[in-house]
Amino acid sequence: MPRYSKEQIDDVAGLLFARVAPVMKVPAARLAVDTITAICQDFADLFAADNPPVCRWCTAPVEPSPTNCPKSALGQHTYLGGFDRTAFLRACGIEP
């Protein structure tokens, strides 16, 4: 089974095209850092949307979730996991 689905590949291609196509006529040296930063941030957005933190009690995602957790003794959500955007951007060499 493939690691990435056709939809994922299309999403990545769309993000790259949206960032690269407008600057093709501009000298790369001037825009390289801004373009790379934008691409990394787009990937972070994509991965974060795919893997949001969820409540340990009711598994509701961070957004949208009800104001009270129906399964917690205290009635509050406790969010765990999810994609770590800050760590990803740091791994890309970008300070968020």
N, C-alpha and C positions, 0 to 999 in steps of 0.2 A: 504494500500500500504506500502511495507517495506521501512524503512528509508534508507537503503543502498542497492544498486543493487549488483547483483552477481559479476559484474566486479569490483566494489569497494572492495568487500570482497576479491576477488582474488588478487587485488593489495596490500591490507594490508597483506594478508597471504604471498605473494611473498616478500614483504619488510621484514617482520619478519623472514621468513625462511632464506633469504640472509644474515641477520645479526647474527642470532642465530646458524644456522647449523655449520658454520666454527669454532665456539668457544665451541662446546659441550664437547670437550675433555680437555679443559683448565679450571683450577679452576675458578669458578664463581666470587669469591671475588676479584680477580685481574682485571677482565675485566668488572665487573658489571657497573661501571660508564661510561666507554667508550661505552659499548653496549647500555645502556639506552639513552645516548646522541645521538648516531647515529640513534636509532629508532625514537626519537623525531624529529630529523632533517629530517628524511625521511618522516614522517607524515607532517611536515611543507612544504616540497617540494610538496607533493601530494596535500595538501589543497590549496597551492598557485597556482599551475597549474590549479586547478579546479575553482578558483575564482580570476582572475587577475583584477587589476584596469582597468577601461575603461574611455574613453574620455566622458566628460559630454555632448559634442555637437554631436559627430558622433558615439559614442559607440565603437570605435575601441579599442582593447586591447593594453596594453603597447607594447607588442612585438608580431608580427611585426605590425607596423602601418606606414602609409605614413608620410613623413616628414611634410606635411602641413595638417591641419584639413580643410576639405572642407566645414564645417558648422559653423566654428568660425569666428566672425567678424575680429579677429586679425590673423587668419590663424594658430593658435597654438592650440595643444591639451591641455586640462585641465583634468588630470586624477583624478578620484575619486574612493573611495571604494576599494574593493579587500580584500584579506586575509592579515591580519596583522601578518606576520611571527615573528617579534620581540616580540610582545605581547604573541603570542602562546608559544614561547620558554621560555619566562619569567614565564608564567603560569605553564610550565612543570618543573620549577626550574633550567633552564639552561640560563645563561647569553650569549646572542649572541655575 
